[in-house]
Amino acid sequence: MDVLKRKLVFNESRKIFQNQSITSIENLSNEIFYEIFDYFDGGEIVKIFSKQNSRFEQILHSSLILIKTHFYLFYYEEIMNKDHELEIFSNKLCSNLKILFINYSQNIIFLDAHRWEQLILHYYPQLEKFYLTYYDGINN
């Protein structure tokens, strides 16, 4: 009897699901977005999905995405061309970030230790580890 009841409930829920269609990306479940986010690094997620709408902002600050960004390697190469872009990007990252790796080249201005200290204190108060690597290009 219990098996028959489960089968009936399953068939009914399948009919309901078949009658529904997803007409826009905003109608996708959060779980689908979490799966999509697995294909991007944390910086790309913020760059692509921030400021789209309030729902994406909520997803970006949800606990599952925060967990992903706690231990993720961020490449700031594209973002570090201008000082204000770095601050805008940092403002979009979660303030609960625990570990931050930054690899970059081409702009020696970002080697200012005092500036990094101020950015970290302001944008990443929970940061436990910070790794900075600067690559100086060799001209032939």
Secondary structure, DSSP 8 states (H G I E B T S, - for coil): -HHHHHHHHHHHHHHHHHH----SGGGS-HHHHHHHHTTS-HHHHHHHHTTS-HHHHHHHTSHHHHHHHHT-----TTGGGSHHHHHHHHHHS-TT--EEEEEEES-GGGG-HHHHHHHHHHH-TT--EEEEEEE-----
